Amino acid sequence: MEIVSRKENKLLNRVEINFRWQHEGQATPSRKAVMDLVKTLEPGSNPDCVVVKECNTRFGQPLTTGKAFIYADALSMKVEPEFIHKRHEQFRSNSGAPAQEASSDNGGDE
């Protein structure tokens, strides 16, 4: 994987990475594979705070490009929409992001 650009966004407390990945002779990388590789590119990052925003593979080419955000903490991740948290919750080590915890408490009859 090659980092095309890296930007520190201090206002949102995250690092924004644009990447390109040549995967000749291999299948298109999964979101989990991209997340694992991104966290190795940023040493000391929390794997639960990595969000892959875009991931595009060219038809007929072994090239995937995309954008990933690495947040400093879970509190900073609240700026992400709920569907992003749902998309990444299967890769989290805990039960989910703060957005899911708030939405799961609203459905009880008492």
N, C-alpha and C positions, 0 to 999 in steps of 0.2 A: 504494500500500500504506500502511496506517495501523498504527502501533504502538499496541496496546491497553494493553500493560504491558511494562515492561523491568525486569529484576531482575539484579543482579550477585550471583552465587553464588561467593563467594571460597573456600569449602571445596572446591568441585569445579573452580575456576579457569575459570569460564565465565560468559557473559552469556546469560540466558534471555529470549526475546522472544515474546510472544503478539501475533499480527497478524491483521488482517482486510483483505481485498483485494476491492474492487468491480471486476469485470471485465466491464462492460456492453459488448455488441457484440463480445466476444472469446470465444475458447474457454477452457475451464478451464486455468489455468496449469499447466505441467509442473513437476516437482520441480526441474529445472535452472533454470527461470525464477524460481521462488521463492528458490532458493539465491543466484542472481545479485542479486536485489533485496535480500535480507537482508544480503549483504556490502556493498552500497552504503549501507545504513542504519547500519552500524557501520564508520566509516572506520578504516583501519589493520588491519582483520581479515584473517586468512589465509583465502583461499577454500577451502583444503584442510581447514580446521578448522570448517566450518559443517555442522551436522546439522539436517535438517528432521525433527522427530519426529512431528508430526501435521499433516495437511492435509485438511480436510473442506470439501466443496462442497455447498451446499444444493440440493436438487432443485428445478428450475424457477426458481432465483434466481441471478443473477450475483455470488454472494458466496462467497468462500473464506476460512476461518479456519484458524489453525494455530499451532504452536509451533515455534520454532527455537532451537537452542543454538549459541553461538559460543564455541569453546574458545580458550584462549590459545596452546596448542601441541599437537602430536601426542601427546605423552606424557600429557597430561590427558585425551585422548579414550579411553584404555584402559578407562574406566568404562562405556563404551557396549557393549552386547552385540554379539556377532559378526555377527548378521544385519543390524544397523544399518550396520556397516562394509561388508558385502557390498552392501547396498542403495546406498551412496554411492560405492563404489569406481570406478564408471564416470565419475564427475564429478571425480575427483582428478587432479591434474597428474602425480603420481608413480605407481608401480606399485600402491600400496595402503596401507592403514593398518597399523600394527604387528600387529594381530590376524591379518591375512591372511598376513603374512610368517612368523609363528610356526607357523601351521597348514599352510602349504604345504611346509614342510621335513620333515614326518613320513612321507611316503609312499614313500621310495626303498628299493630292494632292493640291498643291498651285501654 
